[in-house]
Amino acid sequence: MSIIINKFLDKYLGDEVVVKRITWNNRINYSLCSENGTTIVSFWVNKPNEFVVCRNVKLCNFISSWFNITEEDAMRKIRDWFGDKHNIKKFSDLNKFIK
C-alpha cells in the first residue's frame, strides 16, 4: 500500500517544495507547499532546534478517504513520503527550508 500511496503523492504533490513564510502573532511560520499550492506541512521554531510541526488536516483527510485508511495512517504516509523525498530524518533537518 505504501508504494501506491507514494506514487500517488508523487503525482499529486510533485517533487518541488514552495516555502511560504508567514508572520503571525510575532512568530514566523513556514508552510511547505507543493507546486499545486497544497500545504504539505507547516512549522515554526520556538528556540534554536525546537520545532513545532503541524500537519495539513485537509490533506490527511483527503488521503485517508482516497485510500480508506485512518487519518493517523495518512499522516504517517505523508510524513514518511516527504521525509524520504527531501532527506528529512529529524526536525532540525527542516532548517534547509528556512532562508
N, CA, C and O atoms as a printed pandas DataFrame, in Angstrom:
     atom_number atom_name residue_name chain_id  residue_number  x_coord  y_coord  z_coord
0              1         N          MET        A               1    0.824   -1.202    0.000
1              2        CA          MET        A               1    0.000    0.000    0.000
2              3         C          MET        A               1    0.868    1.265    0.000
3              4         O          MET        A               1    0.520    2.251   -0.649
4              5         N          SER        A               2    1.986    1.242    0.718
5              6        CA          SER        A               2    2.859    2.418    0.791
6              7         C          SER        A               2    3.373    2.828   -0.582
7              8         O          SER        A               2    3.469    4.016   -0.889
8              9         N          ILE        A               3    3.703    1.839   -1.402
9             10        CA          ILE        A               3    4.224    2.140   -2.742
10            11         C          ILE        A               3    3.164    2.862   -3.567
11            12         O          ILE        A               3    3.473    3.821   -4.273
12            13         N          ILE        A               4    1.932    2.410   -3.480
13            14        CA          ILE        A               4    0.835    3.031   -4.233
14            15         C          ILE        A               4    0.593    4.455   -3.738
15            16         O          ILE        A               4    0.434    5.378   -4.538
16            17         N          ILE        A               5    0.567    4.627   -2.429
17            18        CA          ILE        A               5    0.346    5.974   -1.866
18            19         C          ILE        A               5    1.498    6.896   -2.234
19            20         O          ILE        A               5    1.277    8.059   -2.573
20            21         N          ASN        A               6    2.728    6.390   -2.171
21            22        CA          ASN        A               6    3.883    7.217   -2.552
22            23         C          ASN        A               6    3.806    7.651   -4.010
23            24         O          ASN        A               6    4.106    8.801   -4.330
24            25         N          LYS        A               7    3.412    6.754   -4.887
25            26        CA          LYS        A               7    3.268    7.113   -6.308
26            27         C          LYS        A               7    2.178    8.160   -6.487
27            28         O          LYS        A               7    2.322    9.089   -7.281
28            29         N          PHE        A               8    1.079    8.001   -5.739
29            30        CA          PHE        A               8    0.000    8.983   -5.802
30            31         C          PHE        A               8    0.502   10.349   -5.323
31            32         O          PHE        A               8    0.250   11.366   -5.969
32            33         N          LEU        A               9    1.201   10.368   -4.205
33            34        CA          LEU        A               9    1.723   11.631   -3.670
34            35         C          LEU        A               9    2.736   12.259   -4.627
35            36         O          LEU        A               9    2.776   13.480   -4.773
36            37         N          ASP        A              10    3.555   11.428   -5.281
37            38        CA          ASP        A              10    4.496   11.944   -6.280
38            39         C          ASP        A              10    3.754   12.682   -7.390
39            40         O          ASP        A              10    4.157   13.770   -7.803
40            41         N          LYS        A              11    2.671   12.083   -7.867
41            42        CA          LYS        A              11    1.897   12.704   -8.957
42            43         C          LYS        A              11    1.113   13.913   -8.460
43            44         O          LYS        A              11    1.101   14.959   -9.110
44            45         N          TYR        A              12    0.457   13.770   -7.305
45            46        CA          TYR        A              12   -0.425   14.818   -6.793
46            47         C          TYR        A              12    0.353   16.026   -6.261
47            48         O          TYR        A              12   -0.022   17.168   -6.528
48            49         N          LEU        A              13    1.422   15.785   -5.518
49            50        CA          LEU        A              13    2.159   16.877   -4.883
50            51         C          LEU        A              13    3.450   17.233   -5.609
51            52         O          LEU        A              13    3.929   18.361   -5.486
52            53         N          GLY        A              14    4.015   16.312   -6.350
53            54        CA          GLY        A              14    5.209   16.601   -7.131
54            55         C          GLY        A              14    6.491   16.559   -6.311
55            56         O          GLY        A              14    6.508   16.103   -5.168
56            57         N          ASP        A              15    7.557   17.045   -6.926
57            58        CA          ASP        A              15    8.889   16.981   -6.329
58            59         C          ASP        A              15    9.336   18.286   -5.680
59            60         O          ASP        A              15   10.142   18.277   -4.750
60            61         N          GLU        A              16    8.823   19.386   -6.163
61            62        CA          GLU        A              16    9.288   20.688   -5.694
62            63         C          GLU        A              16    8.541   21.141   -4.440
63            64         O          GLU        A              16    7.376   20.803   -4.234
64            65         N          VAL        A              17    9.236   21.909   -3.614
65            66        CA          VAL        A              17    8.633   22.476   -2.407
66            67         C          VAL        A              17    8.692   23.993   -2.511
67            68         O          VAL        A              17    9.748   24.578   -2.751
68            69         N          VAL        A              18    7.545   24.605   -2.327
69            70        CA          VAL        A              18    7.447   26.061   -2.284
70            71         C          VAL        A              18    7.321   26.443   -0.811
71            72         O          VAL        A              18    6.418   25.977   -0.116
72            73         N          VAL        A              19    8.228   27.291   -0.342
73            74        CA          VAL        A              19    8.216   27.702    1.059
74            75         C          VAL        A              19    7.471   29.023    1.177
75            76         O          VAL        A              19    7.832   30.011    0.538
76            77         N          LYS        A              20    6.433   29.028    1.996
77            78        CA          LYS        A              20    5.692   30.251    2.278
78            79         C          LYS        A              20    6.014   30.670    3.699
79            80         O          LYS        A              20    5.869   29.892    4.641
80            81         N          ARG        A              21    6.444   31.892    3.835
81            82        CA          ARG        A              21    6.822   32.423    5.142
82            83         C          ARG        A              21    5.742   33.407    5.576
83            84         O          ARG        A              21    5.453   34.373    4.870
84            85         N          ILE        A              22    5.149   33.157    6.736
85            86        CA          ILE        A              22    4.040   33.975    7.221
86            87         C          ILE        A              22    4.351   34.418    8.640
87            88         O          ILE        A              22    4.721   33.598    9.481
88            89         N          THR        A              23    4.204   35.705    8.913
89            90        CA          THR        A              23    4.365   36.195   10.274
90            91         C          THR        A              23    2.991   36.255   10.917
91            92         O          THR        A              23    2.061   36.859   10.382
92            93         N          TRP        A              24    2.881   35.617   12.075
93            94        CA          TRP        A              24    1.611   35.539   12.790
94            95         C          TRP        A              24    1.905   35.579   14.285
95            96         O          TRP        A              24    2.709   34.792   14.784
96            97         N          ASN        A              25    1.261   36.486   14.993
97            98        CA          ASN        A              25    1.483   36.640   16.440
98            99         C          ASN        A              25    2.966   36.798   16.775
99           100         O          ASN        A              25    3.474   36.160   17.697
100          101         N          ASN        A              26    3.647   37.648   16.024
101          102        CA          ASN        A              26    5.074   37.914   16.216
102          103         C          ASN        A              26    5.944   36.660   16.089
103          104         O          ASN        A              26    7.027   36.585   16.668
104          105         N          ARG        A              27    5.468   35.699   15.341
105          106        CA          ARG        A              27    6.201   34.455   15.134
106          107         C          ARG        A              27    6.235   34.189   13.634
107          108         O          ARG        A              27    5.256   34.433   12.930
108          109         N          ILE        A              28    7.349   33.695   13.159
109          110        CA          ILE        A              28    7.465   33.354   11.740
110          111         C          ILE        A              28    7.073   31.897   11.566
111          112         O          ILE        A              28    7.674   31.000   12.156
112          113         N          ASN        A              29    6.053   31.679   10.746
113          114        CA          ASN        A              29    5.575   30.334   10.420
114          115         C          ASN        A              29    5.989   30.007    8.996
115          116         O          ASN        A              29    6.002   30.877    8.125
116          117         N          TYR        A              30    6.322   28.761    8.771
117          118        CA          TYR        A              30    6.705   28.298    7.453
118          119         C          TYR        A              30    5.717   27.236    7.001
119          120         O          TYR        A              30    5.416   26.296    7.737
120          121         N          SER        A              31    5.218   27.397    5.786
121          122        CA          SER        A              31    4.368   26.385    5.175
122          123         C          SER        A              31    5.119   25.820    3.988
123          124         O          SER        A              31    5.558   26.557    3.106
124          125         N          LEU        A              32    5.259   24.523    3.976
125          126        CA          LEU        A              32    5.908   23.844    2.861
126          127         C          LEU        A              32    4.802   23.319    1.964
127          128         O          LEU        A              32    4.016   22.458    2.357
128          129         N          CYS        A              33    4.757   23.850    0.761
129          130        CA          CYS        A              33    3.655   23.582   -0.159
130          131         C          CYS        A              33    4.159   22.904   -1.426
131          132         O          CYS        A              33    5.332   23.004   -1.785
132          133         N          SER        A              34    3.249   22.220   -2.086
133          134        CA          SER        A              34    3.563   21.607   -3.376
134          135         C          SER        A              34    3.425   22.674   -4.462
135          136         O          SER        A              34    2.979   23.793   -4.208
136          137         N          GLU        A              35    3.811   22.302   -5.651
137          138        CA          GLU        A              35    3.678   23.218   -6.786
138          139         C          GLU        A              35    2.222   23.556   -7.069
139          140         O          GLU        A              35    1.926   24.625   -7.602
140          141         N          ASN        A              36    1.299   22.642   -6.714
141          142        CA          ASN        A              36   -0.118   22.907   -6.973
142          143         C          ASN        A              36   -0.765   23.733   -5.853
143          144         O          ASN        A              36   -1.972   23.974   -5.873
144          145         N          GLY        A              37    0.047   24.167   -4.874
145          146        CA          GLY        A              37   -0.450   25.038   -3.815
146          147         C          GLY        A              37   -0.923   24.325   -2.566
147          148         O          GLY        A              37   -1.326   24.979   -1.604
148          149         N          THR        A              38   -0.885   23.006   -2.554
149          150        CA          THR        A              38   -1.317   22.251   -1.389
150          151         C          THR        A              38   -0.256   22.330   -0.291
151          152         O          THR        A              38    0.915   22.034   -0.531
152          153         N          THR        A              39   -0.667   22.727    0.905
153          154        CA          THR        A              39    0.250   22.737    2.032
154          155         C          THR        A              39    0.497   21.305    2.475
155          156         O          THR        A              39   -0.445   20.553    2.723
156          157         N          ILE        A              40    1.754   20.935    2.573
157          158        CA          ILE        A              40    2.120   19.587    2.996
158          159         C          ILE        A              40    2.305   19.569    4.510
159          160         O          ILE        A              40    1.785   18.695    5.204
160          161         N          VAL        A              41    3.052   20.549    5.006
161          162        CA          VAL        A              41    3.330   20.645    6.439
162          163         C          VAL        A              41    3.649   22.096    6.771
163          164         O          VAL        A              41    4.170   22.835    5.937
164          165         N          SER        A              42    3.332   22.491    7.991
165          166        CA          SER        A              42    3.678   23.832    8.477
166          167         C          SER        A              42    4.485   23.666    9.758
167          168         O          SER        A              42    4.336   22.680   10.480
168          169         N          PHE        A              43    5.339   24.644   10.025
169          170        CA          PHE        A              43    6.121   24.583   11.250
170          171         C          PHE        A              43    6.609   25.972   11.642
171          172         O          PHE        A              43    6.600   26.908   10.842
172          173         N          TRP        A              44    7.031   26.075   12.884
173          174        CA          TRP        A              44    7.727   27.253   13.368
174          175         C          TRP        A              44    8.784   26.786   14.352
175          176         O          TRP        A              44    8.763   25.648   14.821
176          177         N          VAL        A              45    9.703   27.680   14.651
177          178        CA          VAL        A              45   10.800   27.351   15.549
178          179         C          VAL        A              45   10.629   28.184   16.814
179          180         O          VAL        A              45   10.652   29.414   16.761
180          181         N          ASN        A              46   10.458   27.512   17.954
181          182        CA          ASN        A              46   10.335   28.217   19.235
182          183         C          ASN        A              46   11.687   28.725   19.713
183          184         O          ASN        A              46   11.819   29.894   20.073
184          185         N          LYS        A              47   12.669   27.875   19.719
185          186        CA          LYS        A              47   14.043   28.164   20.115
186          187         C          LYS        A              47   14.924   27.462   19.097
187          188         O          LYS        A              47   14.427   26.663   18.303
188          189         N          PRO        A              48   16.197   27.738   19.101
189          190        CA          PRO        A              48   17.057   27.003   18.159
190          191         C          PRO        A              48   16.856   25.487   18.319
191          192         O          PRO        A              48   16.966   24.931   19.412
192          193         N          ASN        A              49   16.566   24.863   17.209
193          194        CA          ASN        A              49   16.347   23.416   17.130
194          195         C          ASN        A              49   15.168   22.915   17.968
195          196         O          ASN        A              49   15.135   21.742   18.341
196          197         N          GLU        A              50   14.203   23.784   18.268
197          198        CA          GLU        A              50   12.953   23.348   18.891
198          199         C          GLU        A              50   11.826   23.674   17.920
199          200         O          GLU        A              50   11.344   24.805   17.863
200          201         N          PHE        A              51   11.418   22.677   17.169
201          202        CA          PHE        A              51   10.439   22.847   16.103
202          203         C          PHE        A              51    9.052   22.417   16.561
203          204         O          PHE        A              51    8.897   21.439   17.292
204          205         N          VAL        A              52    8.054   23.165   16.119
205          206        CA          VAL        A              52    6.657   22.781   16.298
206          207         C          VAL        A              52    6.122   22.526   14.900
207          208         O          VAL        A              52    6.089   23.433   14.068
208          209         N          VAL        A              53    5.703   21.299   14.639
209          210        CA          VAL        A              53    5.291   20.883   13.302
210          211         C          VAL        A              53    3.803   20.572   13.311
211          212         O          VAL        A              53    3.307   19.884   14.203
212          213         N          CYS        A              54    3.092   21.087   12.305
213          214        CA          CYS        A              54    1.650   20.866   12.172
214          215         C          CYS        A              54    1.360   20.234   10.818
215          216         O          CYS        A              54    1.836   20.698    9.782
216          217         N          ARG        A              55    0.584   19.187   10.848
217          218        CA          ARG        A              55    0.198   18.547    9.602
218          219         C          ARG        A              55   -0.951   19.313    8.953
219          220         O          ARG        A              55   -1.626   20.113    9.600
220          221         N          ASN        A              56   -1.156   19.057    7.679
221          222        CA          ASN        A              56   -2.286   19.628    6.964
222          223         C          ASN        A              56   -3.449   18.640    7.107
223          224         O          ASN        A              56   -3.463   17.586    6.471
224          225         N          VAL        A              57   -4.409   18.991    7.939
225          226        CA          VAL        A              57   -5.536   18.104    8.230
226          227         C          VAL        A              57   -6.332   17.797    6.958
227          228         O          VAL        A              57   -6.778   16.666    6.769
228          229         N          LYS        A              58   -6.512   18.784    6.092
229          230        CA          LYS        A              58   -7.273   18.556    4.856
230          231         C          LYS        A              58   -6.580   17.535    3.961
231          232         O          LYS        A              58   -7.229   16.670    3.372
232          233         N          LEU        A              59   -5.261   17.643    3.865
233          234        CA          LEU        A              59   -4.513   16.679    3.054
234          235         C          LEU        A              59   -4.610   15.283    3.672
235          236         O          LEU        A              59   -4.802   14.301    2.955
236          237         N          CYS        A              60   -4.480   15.190    4.976
237          238        CA          CYS        A              60   -4.608   13.892    5.655
238          239         C          CYS        A              60   -5.994   13.301    5.437
239          240         O          CYS        A              60   -6.128   12.104    5.182
240          241         N          ASN        A              61   -7.026   14.134    5.537
241          242        CA          ASN        A              61   -8.394   13.660    5.292
242          243         C          ASN        A              61   -8.559   13.165    3.862
243          244         O          ASN        A              61   -9.187   12.134    3.623
244          245         N          PHE        A              62   -7.995   13.904    2.915
245          246        CA          PHE        A              62   -8.080   13.533    1.507
246          247         C          PHE        A              62   -7.435   12.173    1.260
247          248         O          PHE        A              62   -8.034   11.300    0.632
248          249         N          ILE        A              63   -6.219   12.000    1.753
249          250        CA          ILE        A              63   -5.510   10.727    1.571
250          251         C          ILE        A              63   -6.228    9.607    2.313
251          252         O          ILE        A              63   -6.323    8.485    1.814
252          253         N          SER        A              64   -6.729    9.910    3.496
253          254        CA          SER        A              64   -7.472    8.930    4.298
254          255         C          SER        A              64   -8.690    8.408    3.545
255          256         O          SER        A              64   -8.920    7.200    3.477
256          257         N          SER        A              65   -9.462    9.326    2.983
257          258        CA          SER        A              65  -10.674    8.901    2.276
258          259         C          SER        A              65  -10.351    8.241    0.935
259          260         O          SER        A              65  -11.042    7.308    0.524
260          261         N          TRP        A              66   -9.325    8.708    0.263
261          262        CA          TRP        A              66   -8.967    8.163   -1.050
262          263         C          TRP        A              66   -8.497    6.709   -0.933
263          264         O          TRP        A              66   -8.822    5.870   -1.773
264          265         N          PHE        A              67   -7.723    6.427    0.131
265          266        CA          PHE        A              67   -7.144    5.090    0.278
266          267         C          PHE        A              67   -7.790    4.270    1.386
267          268         O          PHE        A              67   -7.324    3.176    1.704
268          269         N          ASN        A              68   -8.852    4.791    1.970
269          270        CA          ASN        A              68   -9.591    4.084    3.010
270          271         C          ASN        A              68   -8.677    3.652    4.165
271          272         O          ASN        A              68   -8.667    2.491    4.574
272          273         N          ILE        A              69   -7.906    4.634    4.679
273          274        CA          ILE        A              69   -7.052    4.416    5.836
274          275         C          ILE        A              69   -7.397    5.479    6.869
275          276         O          ILE        A              69   -8.101    6.439    6.555
276          277         N          THR        A              70   -6.915    5.325    8.088
277          278        CA          THR        A              70   -7.214    6.312    9.124
278          279         C          THR        A              70   -6.438    7.599    8.858
279          280         O          THR        A              70   -5.454    7.600    8.118
280          281         N          GLU        A              71   -6.891    8.694    9.469
281          282        CA          GLU        A              71   -6.180    9.965    9.322
282          283         C          GLU        A              71   -4.760    9.865    9.865
283          284         O          GLU        A              71   -3.831   10.442    9.299
284          285         N          GLU        A              72   -4.595    9.134   10.961
285          286        CA          GLU        A              72   -3.259    8.957   11.548
286          287         C          GLU        A              72   -2.343    8.199   10.586
287          288         O          GLU        A              72   -1.176    8.555   10.423
288          289         N          ASP        A              73   -2.873    7.157    9.954
289          290        CA          ASP        A              73   -2.079    6.418    8.970
290          291         C          ASP        A              73   -1.740    7.306    7.773
291          292         O          ASP        A              73   -0.628    7.254    7.248
292          293         N          ALA        A              74   -2.697    8.114    7.352
293          294        CA          ALA        A              74   -2.455    9.038    6.242
294          295         C          ALA        A              74   -1.359   10.028    6.609
295          296         O          ALA        A              74   -0.482   10.316    5.796
296          297         N          MET        A              75   -1.406   10.553    7.840
297          298        CA          MET        A              75   -0.373   11.485    8.295
298          299         C          MET        A              75    1.001   10.810    8.260
299          300         O          MET        A              75    1.979   11.413    7.819
300          301         N          ARG        A              76    1.071    9.579    8.718
301          302        CA          ARG        A              76    2.348    8.854    8.722
302          303         C          ARG        A              76    2.854    8.622    7.298
303          304         O          ARG        A              76    4.045    8.773    7.027
304          305         N          LYS        A              77    1.949    8.257    6.392
305          306        CA          LYS        A              77    2.346    8.014    4.994
306          307         C          LYS        A              77    2.884    9.296    4.352
307          308         O          LYS        A              77    3.892    9.273    3.646
308          309         N          ILE        A              78    2.194   10.418    4.608
309          310        CA          ILE        A              78    2.636   11.705    4.057
310          311         C          ILE        A              78    3.977   12.090    4.665
311          312         O          ILE        A              78    4.890   12.507    3.952
312          313         N          ARG        A              79    4.098   11.947    5.991
313          314        CA          ARG        A              79    5.356   12.270    6.693
314          315         C          ARG        A              79    6.511   11.448    6.136
315          316         O          ARG        A              79    7.576   11.989    5.839
316          317         N          ASP        A              80    6.302   10.143    5.994
317          318        CA          ASP        A              80    7.366    9.272    5.500
318          319         C          ASP        A              80    7.723    9.594    4.057
319          320         O          ASP        A              80    8.898    9.635    3.693
320          321         N          TRP        A              81    6.704    9.821    3.238
321          322        CA          TRP        A              81    6.943   10.174    1.830
322          323         C          TRP        A              81    7.758   11.463    1.736
323          324         O          TRP        A              81    8.752   11.527    1.013
324          325         N          PHE        A              82    7.328   12.488    2.475
325          326        CA          PHE        A              82    8.015   13.781    2.434
326          327         C          PHE        A              82    9.436   13.654    2.982
327          328         O          PHE        A              82   10.380   14.199    2.409
328          329         N          GLY        A              83    9.580   12.944    4.079
329          330        CA          GLY        A              83   10.901   12.761    4.681
330          331         C          GLY        A              83   11.861   12.040    3.757
331          332         O          GLY        A              83   13.021   12.433    3.635
332          333         N          ASP        A              84   11.393   10.995    3.108
333          334        CA          ASP        A              84   12.244   10.253    2.177
334          335         C          ASP        A              84   12.608   11.093    0.963
335          336         O          ASP        A              84   13.754   11.086    0.512
336          337         N          LYS        A              85   11.638   11.807    0.445
337          338        CA          LYS        A              85   11.848   12.612   -0.765
338          339         C          LYS        A              85   12.839   13.759   -0.539
339          340         O          LYS        A              85   13.609   14.110   -1.433
340          341         N          HIS        A              86   12.809   14.342    0.677
341          342        CA          HIS        A              86   13.630   15.531    0.937
342          343         C          HIS        A              86   14.688   15.310    2.013
343          344         O          HIS        A              86   15.242   16.258    2.569
344          345         N          ASN        A              87   14.956   14.032    2.293
345          346        CA          ASN        A              87   16.006   13.655    3.229
346          347         C          ASN        A              87   15.823   14.323    4.597
347          348         O          ASN        A              87   16.759   14.904    5.148
348          349         N          ILE        A              88   14.618   14.229    5.126
349          350        CA          ILE        A              88   14.300   14.761    6.452
350          351         C          ILE        A              88   14.288   13.575    7.406
351          352         O          ILE        A              88   13.413   12.713    7.329
352          353         N          LYS        A              89   15.251   13.538    8.292
353          354        CA          LYS        A              89   15.346   12.439    9.261
354          355         C          LYS        A              89   14.968   12.892   10.668
355          356         O          LYS        A              89   14.484   12.100   11.477
356          357         N          LYS        A              90   15.195   14.174   10.952
357          358        CA          LYS        A              90   14.849   14.741   12.254
358          359         C          LYS        A              90   14.337   16.157   12.021
359          360         O          LYS        A              90   14.556   16.744   10.961
360          361         N          PHE        A              91   13.648   16.700   13.031
361          362        CA          PHE        A              91   13.022   18.011   12.867
362          363         C          PHE        A              91   14.025   19.080   12.448
363          364         O          PHE        A              91   13.705   19.938   11.625
364          365         N          SER        A              92   15.218   19.039   12.994
365          366        CA          SER        A              92   16.201   20.079   12.661
366          367         C          SER        A              92   16.582   20.079   11.179
367          368         O          SER        A              92   17.122   21.066   10.680
368          369         N          ASP        A              93   16.305   18.976   10.473
369          370        CA          ASP        A              93   16.562   18.940    9.025
370          371         C          ASP        A              93   15.644   19.905    8.275
371          372         O          ASP        A              93   15.909   20.235    7.119
372          373         N          LEU        A              94   14.563   20.363    8.924
373          374        CA          LEU        A              94   13.680   21.345    8.297
374          375         C          LEU        A              94   14.370   22.692    8.112
375          376         O          LEU        A              94   13.882   23.537    7.362
376          377         N          ASN        A              95   15.496   22.901    8.787
377          378        CA          ASN        A              95   16.261   24.141    8.638
378          379         C          ASN        A              95   16.617   24.423    7.182
379          380         O          ASN        A              95   16.797   25.579    6.800
380          381         N          LYS        A              96   16.719   23.385    6.379
381          382        CA          LYS        A              96   17.099   23.584    4.970
382          383         C          LYS        A              96   16.043   24.402    4.216
383          384         O          LYS        A              96   16.338   24.960    3.159
384          385         N          PHE        A              97   14.826   24.478    4.744
385          386        CA          PHE        A              97   13.760   25.237    4.079
386          387         C          PHE        A              97   13.671   26.674    4.581
387          388         O          PHE        A              97   12.890   27.466    4.053
388          389         N          ILE        A              98   14.459   27.015    5.591
389          390        CA          ILE        A              98   14.454   28.372    6.149
390          391         C          ILE        A              98   15.562   29.162    5.486
391          392         O          ILE        A              98   16.722   28.748    5.482
392          393         N          LYS        A              99   15.197   30.300    4.928
393          394        CA          LYS        A              99   16.204   31.127    4.238
394          395         C          LYS        A              99   16.612   32.287    5.099
395          396         O          LYS        A              99   17.448   33.093    4.692
